[in-house]
Amino acid sequence: MGRDIAGIILAGGRSRRMGGGDKSLLALCGNSLLDHVVSRFAPQVSPLALSANGDPARFARIGVPVLADVVEGFAGPLAGILTGLEWAAADTACETLATVAGDTPFLPRDLVERLVAAAGERAGVIAVASSSGKRHPTFALWPIAARKALRHFLVDDDIRRVSAFIDRHGFIEVEFSLLKSGEHEIDPFFNINTPDDLAVAERLLQSMQP
């Protein structure tokens, strides 16, 4: 699975609620938050890249291309998705791109497989993940051919909401179940925004270890 599907991890945010800096490099159970994301996502896609602005050297040990936004102004995750689509179009033979957020250490190990299955043969459709009835627009499978429409939407229309583009495009939602660990139920798309979230993730990951 994933050998003909490009993937990009979106890690270009400013992490204001964490006090700034690279949230994805924070320590979590002995590894970085990004390490946990890569370990779950990398086996599902090939090739893999990272969306992040600034000096790429700080991510050198991850061993994947680090892509700065192709549009200026820190335009948010939609800019990272556009960057990934344009990278995949130029540097790969893939027809689809899978995206995930770089602050989600519990993301499903079968994410791409299920999104691909849902999209089926429907050319041009975006398959987007959801859990507990909530859509997670940065966890999606995007047709590479959508890049021109997305660039127009982001640059010319100046609309930055990922869900707004998905709503305008053809899409299908794929529901993912909560993870169970002992007495805990964990949303697989739980994302870390604050120090408290990091502490919760630490406890949950420890509860999942044998």
C-alpha positions as CSV (number, residue, x, y, z in Angstrom):
1,M,0.0,0.0,0.0
2,G,1.1,3.5,-0.7
3,R,3.9,2.8,-3.2
4,D,2.3,5.0,-5.8
5,I,0.9,7.6,-3.4
6,A,3.0,10.6,-2.4
7,G,2.7,11.8,1.2
8,I,3.4,15.1,3.0
9,I,3.4,15.9,6.7
10,L,2.2,19.4,7.4
11,A,4.4,21.0,10.0
12,G,4.5,24.6,8.8
13,G,2.5,26.2,11.6
14,R,3.8,28.8,14.0
15,S,2.7,26.8,17.2
16,R,1.7,30.0,19.1
17,R,-0.2,28.0,21.8
18,M,3.0,26.1,22.5
19,G,5.0,29.3,22.8
20,G,6.3,29.2,19.2
21,G,9.1,27.2,17.6
22,D,8.8,23.7,16.1
23,K,6.1,21.9,17.9
24,S,6.8,18.7,15.9
25,L,10.3,18.5,17.5
26,L,9.0,18.4,21.0
27,A,9.9,15.3,23.0
28,L,7.2,12.7,23.5
29,C,7.9,9.4,25.2
30,G,11.6,9.5,24.3
31,N,11.2,10.5,20.7
32,S,10.1,13.7,18.9
33,L,6.4,14.2,18.1
34,L,7.4,14.1,14.5
35,D,9.1,10.7,15.0
36,H,5.8,9.3,16.1
37,V,4.0,10.7,13.1
38,V,6.7,9.5,10.6
39,S,6.6,6.0,12.1
40,R,2.9,5.7,11.5
41,F,2.7,7.5,8.1
42,A,5.9,6.7,6.2
43,P,5.0,3.0,5.6
44,Q,1.7,4.1,4.0
45,V,3.2,6.3,1.3
46,S,6.2,6.7,-1.1
47,P,7.7,9.2,-1.6
48,L,7.3,11.2,1.6
49,A,8.1,14.9,2.2
50,L,7.7,17.4,5.0
51,S,6.0,20.8,4.7
52,A,7.9,23.4,6.9
53,N,9.2,26.9,6.4
54,G,12.6,28.2,7.7
55,D,15.9,26.4,7.8
56,P,15.4,22.8,6.6
57,A,18.5,21.6,8.4
58,R,16.6,21.2,11.7
59,F,14.7,18.3,10.1
60,A,17.8,16.7,8.4
61,R,17.7,13.5,10.4
62,I,14.2,12.7,9.2
63,G,15.8,12.1,5.8
64,V,13.0,13.4,3.6
65,P,12.7,16.5,1.4
66,V,11.6,19.6,3.4
67,L,9.4,21.9,1.3
68,A,8.8,25.6,2.1
69,D,5.5,27.0,1.1
70,V,5.1,27.9,-2.6
71,V,3.0,30.9,-1.7
72,E,4.1,33.7,0.7
73,G,2.6,34.9,3.9
74,F,2.2,31.8,6.1
75,A,-1.1,31.0,4.5
76,G,-1.7,28.0,6.7
77,P,-2.2,24.3,6.0
78,L,-3.8,24.9,2.6
79,A,-0.5,26.4,1.4
80,G,1.3,23.2,2.6
81,I,-1.2,21.0,0.7
82,L,-0.7,23.1,-2.4
83,T,3.1,22.8,-1.9
84,G,2.8,19.1,-1.7
85,L,0.6,18.8,-4.8
86,E,3.0,20.9,-6.8
87,W,6.0,18.8,-5.5
88,A,4.3,15.6,-6.3
89,A,3.4,16.8,-9.8
90,A,6.9,17.9,-10.6
91,D,9.0,15.3,-8.9
92,T,6.9,12.1,-8.8
93,A,4.8,9.9,-11.0
94,C,2.0,9.8,-8.4
95,E,-1.6,10.8,-9.2
96,T,-2.6,11.3,-5.6
97,L,-1.2,12.9,-2.5
98,A,-2.0,11.9,1.1
99,T,-1.7,14.6,3.8
100,V,-1.4,14.4,7.6
101,A,-0.8,17.0,10.3
102,G,2.6,16.8,12.1
103,D,1.2,17.0,15.6
104,T,-0.9,13.8,15.7
105,P,0.9,10.9,17.2
106,F,-2.0,8.5,17.1
107,L,-2.9,8.8,13.4
108,P,-4.4,5.6,11.9
109,R,-1.9,3.1,10.4
110,D,-4.5,2.3,7.8
111,L,-5.3,5.9,6.9
112,V,-4.2,5.8,3.3
113,E,-5.5,2.4,2.6
114,R,-9.0,3.3,3.7
115,L,-9.0,6.7,1.9
116,V,-7.9,5.0,-1.3
117,A,-10.6,2.4,-1.0
118,A,-13.2,5.1,-0.4
119,A,-12.1,7.1,-3.4
120,G,-12.2,4.1,-5.6
121,E,-12.3,4.8,-9.3
122,R,-13.9,8.2,-8.8
123,A,-11.4,10.4,-10.6
124,G,-10.8,13.8,-9.0
125,V,-12.6,13.1,-5.7
126,I,-11.0,14.1,-2.4
127,A,-11.3,11.5,0.4
128,V,-11.2,13.1,3.8
129,A,-11.0,11.5,7.3
130,S,-13.5,12.0,10.1
131,S,-14.0,10.6,13.6
132,S,-16.9,10.9,16.0
133,G,-18.7,12.8,13.2
134,K,-16.1,15.5,12.9
135,R,-14.2,16.1,9.7
136,H,-10.4,16.3,9.8
137,P,-9.6,18.2,6.6
138,T,-5.8,18.0,6.8
139,F,-6.0,14.1,6.8
140,A,-7.0,13.5,3.2
141,L,-6.2,12.0,-0.2
142,W,-5.9,14.6,-2.9
143,P,-5.9,14.2,-6.6
144,I,-2.7,15.9,-8.0
145,A,-4.9,17.3,-10.8
146,A,-6.6,19.5,-8.1
147,R,-3.5,21.7,-7.7
148,K,-4.5,24.4,-10.3
149,A,-7.9,24.9,-8.8
150,L,-6.4,24.9,-5.3
151,R,-3.9,27.6,-6.3
152,H,-6.6,29.8,-7.7
153,F,-8.7,29.3,-4.5
154,L,-5.8,30.2,-2.2
155,V,-4.0,32.9,-4.2
156,D,-6.7,34.5,-6.4
157,D,-9.8,34.0,-4.1
158,D,-7.6,34.4,-1.0
159,I,-9.5,31.8,0.9
160,R,-7.4,29.8,3.4
161,R,-9.8,27.3,4.9
162,V,-9.0,23.7,3.9
163,S,-12.6,22.7,4.6
164,A,-13.9,25.4,2.3
165,F,-11.9,24.1,-0.6
166,I,-13.1,20.5,0.1
167,D,-16.7,21.7,0.2
168,R,-16.3,23.3,-3.2
169,H,-14.7,20.2,-4.6
170,G,-16.1,16.7,-5.0
171,F,-15.4,14.7,-1.8
172,I,-16.2,11.7,0.3
173,E,-15.8,11.4,4.1
174,V,-14.3,8.2,5.7
175,E,-15.2,7.6,9.3
176,F,-12.5,6.2,11.6
177,S,-13.2,4.6,15.0
178,L,-11.8,5.7,18.3
179,L,-8.7,3.7,19.5
180,K,-9.1,1.8,22.7
181,S,-6.3,1.4,25.3
182,G,-7.4,-0.1,28.5
183,E,-10.1,2.2,29.9
184,H,-9.1,5.0,27.5
185,E,-10.7,5.9,24.2
186,I,-8.4,7.9,22.0
187,D,-9.4,9.9,18.9
188,P,-6.8,8.9,16.3
189,F,-6.7,12.5,15.1
190,F,-6.0,13.9,18.6
191,N,-3.6,16.8,17.9
192,I,-1.2,18.6,20.3
193,N,-1.7,22.3,20.5
194,T,-0.8,23.1,24.1
195,P,1.6,21.8,26.9
196,D,-1.4,20.2,28.5
197,D,-2.2,18.3,25.2
198,L,1.4,17.1,25.2
199,A,1.1,15.7,28.7
200,V,-2.1,13.9,27.8
201,A,-0.5,12.4,24.8
202,E,2.4,11.2,26.9
203,R,0.1,9.5,29.3
204,L,-1.9,7.9,26.5
205,L,1.1,6.6,24.7
206,Q,2.5,5.1,27.9
207,S,-0.9,3.3,28.5
208,M,-0.6,1.8,25.0
209,Q,2.8,0.3,25.6
210,P,2.9,-3.4,26.7
